[in-house]
Amino acid sequence: MSGPDLKGVNLLEANLRRTVLLDSALTGAHLTGADLEHANLANAVLHHANLKGVKLWGASLRGADLRGVIGMSEQQIRAVARVDERTRF
């Protein structure tokens, strides 16, 4: 993991639009209401992150680990974000 370690951080309603967080560790992060539209979260680890109300339109979650995320279903994520065969739900 070469990106920032943001495990457990509180990013409630943060504006992270178009932010690049490649290879980031966001395990257990509180992202409720955050704006991640068009953000690049490729290969990020989001185990048990709270995604309730998060704006993910156009975000890249290619290769991201989304196991155990709270607040959004796999179908909701697939409907708005870019995922691939490496994305884990």
BAKELUM-838648 format. One line per 5 residues: their letters; for each residue x, y, z of C-alpha. Coordinates in nm, 4 decimals. Layout:
a) X/Y/Z  ...
//
This chain:
msgpd) 0.0000/0.0000/0.0000  0.1716/0.3166/-0.1172  -0.1109/0.5677/-0.0718  -0.2073/0.7581/0.2434  -0.3143/0.5712/0.5563
lkgvn) -0.6531/0.7182/0.6489  -0.7795/0.4319/0.8645  -1.0678/0.5347/1.0880  -1.0577/0.9023/0.9908  -1.3671/1.1190/1.0157
llean) -1.4386/1.2708/0.6746  -1.8071/1.3447/0.7321  -1.9402/1.5627/0.4497  -1.5858/1.6270/0.3210  -1.5455/1.7645/-0.0301
lrrtv) -1.3079/1.5194/-0.1949  -1.4377/1.5711/-0.5475  -1.1737/1.4790/-0.8087  -0.9261/1.3825/-0.5345  -0.6676/1.1142/-0.6119
lldsa) -0.6459/0.8589/-0.3306  -0.4766/0.5721/-0.5157  -0.3836/0.2743/-0.2969  -0.5232/0.4472/0.0147  -0.6162/0.2683/0.3353
ltgah) -0.9606/0.3930/0.4413  -1.0509/0.0989/0.6642  -1.3296/0.2002/0.9020  -1.3342/0.5591/0.7746  -1.6468/0.7677/0.8351
ltgad) -1.7340/0.9133/0.4950  -2.1044/0.9835/0.5565  -2.2240/1.2540/0.3184  -1.8804/1.3044/0.1597  -1.8529/1.4156/-0.2026
lehan) -1.6248/1.1729/-0.3878  -1.7593/1.2442/-0.7362  -1.4946/1.1672/-0.9993  -1.2404/1.0823/-0.7263  -0.9801/0.8175/-0.8054
lanav) -0.9869/0.5488/-0.5358  -0.8355/0.2728/-0.7474  -0.6926/-0.0092/-0.5345  -0.8074/0.1618/-0.2129  -0.9025/-0.0484/0.0891
lhhan) -1.2390/0.0594/0.2320  -1.3144/-0.2320/0.4687  -1.6110/-0.1389/0.6909  -1.6068/0.2255/0.5756  -1.9348/0.4123/0.6227
lkgvk) -2.0556/0.5244/0.2788  -2.4039/0.6392/0.3800  -2.5049/0.9318/0.1605  -2.1674/0.9432/-0.0166  -2.1686/1.0887/-0.3683
lwgas) -1.9744/0.8432/-0.5858  -2.0890/0.9476/-0.9333  -1.8029/0.8762/-1.1752  -1.5593/0.7741/-0.9004  -1.3038/0.5090/-0.9933
lrgad) -1.3154/0.2115/-0.7584  -1.1254/-0.0191/-0.9917  -0.9475/-0.2821/-0.7864  -1.0810/-0.1362/-0.4601  -1.1619/-0.3588/-0.1633
lrgvi) -1.5163/-0.2736/-0.0540  -1.5836/-0.5744/0.1674  -1.8042/-0.4876/0.4627  -1.8836/-0.1291/0.3614  -2.1823/0.0240/0.5379
gmseq) -2.4529/0.2446/0.3887  -2.4375/0.1430/0.0205  -2.5072/-0.1868/-0.1492  -2.2971/-0.3398/-0.4245  -2.5741/-0.2576/-0.6719
qirav) -2.5836/0.1083/-0.5654  -2.2069/0.1381/-0.6010  -2.2026/-0.0336/-0.9415  -2.4776/0.2018/-1.0643  -2.2723/0.5185/-1.0102
arvde) -1.9012/0.4324/-0.9809  -1.6516/0.2723/-1.2163  -1.5569/-0.0774/-1.1008  -1.3855/-0.3732/-1.2665  -1.3293/-0.7442/-1.2136
rtrf) -1.0677/-0.6713/-0.9452  -1.3121/-0.4717/-0.7292  -1.4049/-0.6804/-0.4236  -1.7456/-0.6529/-0.2587
//
